[in-house]
Amino acid sequence: MYADFAIQVLLLAPLIIASLFSLVEEDTILLAGFLQFLLGIWQILSSLYTNVVFKLKTRRFHLLLTAAFLLSSFGVFYFVEFYKPHIRVSEFVFSLGLIIPQLIAIYYARRTYLDVKQLDNANRSATLKKELDNDILDSEMVKE
C-alpha cells in the first residue's frame, strides 16, 4: 500500500502544478484534466483493491468519492472542449472543474496514507504479539 500512496502523490503533485499554470496559460488545463483523469482511474482501482483485499469498510465511501472525482474529470474535458471557442476558461470553471476534484483526490490520498499507517501498526502489533507468545512458550520450555 505504500506504493499506492506514492503513485497517488506522483500523480497529484504535477496535477496541482498544471492546474496552477492553467490560470496563466489556459492550454495547460488539458494537461491538468488528463492528469486528473489518470489519478481518478488509479484511485478507483486502489479503492476496489483495498475493498477486496483488506476489507476496509471506509473504502466503500472512498469508492463513491473517487467515482465522483472521475466523473468530474469528464466534466472538465467536456466543458473546456465545448466552450473553449466561445469563452476564456474562467476562475469559476477552474474552481469547479479542477479545485473541487483535487480536494477529493487530496482527501483520498490522505486517507490512503492513514490506512497504510493503520495496517502497518496492526501488522506490527500482530508480529509483536507473536514474538511475545513465542518468548512465553520458550520460557515455559526452559522451566521444565
N, C-alpha and C positions, 0 to 999 in steps of 0.2 A: 504494500500500500504506500510505501514511501515513494516508489516510482510514480504512482498515480498522482500524488501531491506535486512531485517535481514536474511532471508533464503539464499539470494544470498551471503551475507558476510560469513555466516556459512559454505557454500559450497566452497567458493572461498579461504578462509584462509587455510584450510587443503590441498586444491589443490596446492596452491603455495608452501607450506611446503613439500608436497610429491614430487613435481617437483624438488625442490632443493635437496632433498635426493636422487632422481634418478640419479643425477650427480655422487654420490658416490656409491650408491647401485642400480644397474640397474634393479633389480626386482621390485623396488618401482614405476617404470614407469607404470606398470599395474594398480596400485592403483591410480596414478595420472590420467591415462586415464579413469578409471572408474568414478572418481570424476568429471572429465571434462565432461563426458557423462551425468551424473546426473545434473550438472549445466546447460548444454545445454538444456536438457529437461525442466528444471524449467524455464529457460529464455524464451524458446519458448512459454510455457504455460502462463507465465507472459505477454509476448508481445501480445499474442492473447487476453487475458483477458482485458488488458488495451486498446487494439484496439476496442473491442466490447463495454466495459462499459463506458470508458471515452472519446472515440473517439479522441484520441490524434494522430494527423497526423504524428508526429515524430516517433511513434511506428511502422509505416509501414516499415520504413527504418531499424529500430531495429529488426523487424521480419526477414528481409533478413539477417542481420548480425548474429542473433542467429542461423538461419538455416545454415549459413556458418560455424559458431562455432561448431555446432553439427556434420556436415559432416566432419569437420577436426578431430573431436574426433574419428570418424570411421577410418579415415586415420591413426591416431596414432596406434590404435589397429591392423589394417591390417599390417602396416609397421613393427611393433615390432614383431608380431607373424610370419610373413613371413620371415623376415631377421634375426631374433634372432639366429637361428642355424648357420648362416653364418658370422655375424659380431657383434661386440660390438656396442651398441647404441652410436652413436657419438654425439658431440655437435651440429652438423648440424641438425641431426634428432630431437634432443631435442629442438632446437630453432624453427624449422618449425612446429613440431608436438605439442609442448606444449606452448612455449612462445607466438607465434602469436595468437592462440586461447584464451590464458589467457588475452592478451591485449584487445581482443574483449570483453571478459567477464568483465574485469575491466571497460572498457568504458560503457558497458551496465548497470552495477551496478551503476556507477556514474550517468548515465542518469536517471536511476530509482530514485535515491536519489533526483536529481534536479526536476524531475517530481513530486515527493512527496511534495517537498517544494512548488512548483508552485501551486499544487492543494490545499495544506494546506493554502497558502496565499490567494487564491481565495475564499476558504470557509470562512476564517476569514473576508475578505472584505465583502462578502455577508452577514455574520452574523452581522458585524458592521453596514452595510447599513440598514439592517432590524431593528436593535436596534435604530438607529438614526431616521428612519421613524416612528417607534412606539413612540419615545420620542416627535417628532414633532406633531404627532396626539394627544398624551396625552396633550401636552401643549396647543393645539388649543381647546381641550375639556374643559380645565380648564378656558380658557379665556371666554368661553360662559357662 
